[in-house]
Amino acid sequence: MSTVPVAGFGVPLVGPDFGSYAPDEVRWLLKDLSHVALEADVASREQRIQAGLAHYAETLPVEFQPDAAYQELFHRVLGESAHRLAVAVGAVTDLVLAERGTDVVLASLARAGTPVGVLMRRWAQHRHGLDLPHYAVSIVRDRGIDANAMRYLAAHHDPRNVVFVDGWTGKGAITKELTAALDELARGGGPRFNPDLAVLADPGACVRTYGTRDDFLIASACLNSTVSGLVSRTVLNDQLIGPHDFHGAKFYSELIDQDVSAVLLDAVTAEFDSATAEATARCAEIKSSDRSPTWSGWRSVESIREQYGISSVNFVKPGVGETTRVLLRRVPWRVLVQDADDPAHEHIRALALARSVPVEVVPELAYSAVGLVKEVS
């Protein structure tokens, strides 16, 4: 993968100078903001965002660092879910290769999509002997995708070969954002990319390319940067990001002793051989099914918003992954679950207890879990 700058833009960042992933696993199309103090108290940050005084991507939340008991829970969850994750990784990767060709370029949506992009790259290498380029790029709700990163990709690769990757879908907001942003880029004379998003899990039924539509726990959702290469959420702040810059992010090198990014990758990779037959069958099943997005998740979210008197769908975060993220880095109001004792929700129950967040059982819920953000403005 090239590191040549294009049209004045920066070069990709790689580990170990930026992030804890190996240089050949991912190249971050980001500006290094590690030296900038961007973290704000979660409650005050939430209040400013909800009051319209700031956009969520202009600052970073103070990252939650779990205690020893929660760390132990993460390792147990990973051990129990690694095979299922490997099956989903194999199914979605084989689906991409079958439909988009073997010369694809993976562009994961930083940061939740990046561990998935690394795993898809590993599957393609392990099962098919392919060495797929993998970049991580930033997309920001209401602000679009990083146009400079897209121009960089187009200068190095055929845009038609670029496959965008994320971990999971919730209600489909990022799916819509990606499509709209790429359309706008093309209309403005920029390169035209295929907006089809590949995800491990699509419980919201809003994409065509997925490893499963089950709402199951993807272990990387359990933690923040310490399971995502020690990289922060992406930042788009006019005071720090110039017209020729990529969007920014921080490398939390001080958390290296707590980093389990490689632990997650290696646990799932170790299951590749045992998951092959099931992944092959899953891929064939998905290919032969009606994969048209129904957006059922979005309709469910609208129903929840109305039922609980919530002002915006942005405060309703459906799915296990999104519920976990509400508890990790937002101001949660309550959590809704289908089953009070679901083993896959043990970490959710632990986080809710730690933050004194009520958990409400709603058997008819369309997702296995939904997190509701507290309206504080």
Secondary structure, 3 states (H helix, E strand, C coil): CCCCCCCCCCCCECCCCCCCCCCCCCEECCEECCCCCCEECHHHHHHHHHCCCCCHHHCEECCCCCCHHHHHHHHHHHHHHHHHHHHHHHHHHHHHHHHHCCCCEEEEECCCCHHHHHHHHHHHHHHHCCCCCEEEECEECCCEECHHHHHHHHHHCCHHHEEEEEEECCCCHHHHHHHHHHHHHHHCCCCCCCCCEEEEECCCCCCCEEEECCCCCCHHHHCCHHHCCCECCCECCCCCCCCCCCCEECECHHHHHHCCHHHHHHHHHCCHHHHHHHHHHHHHHHHHCCCCCCCHHHHHHHHHHHHCCCCCHHHEEECHHHHHHHHHHCCEEEEEECCCCCHHHHHHHHHHHHCCCCEEECCCCCCCEEEEECCCC
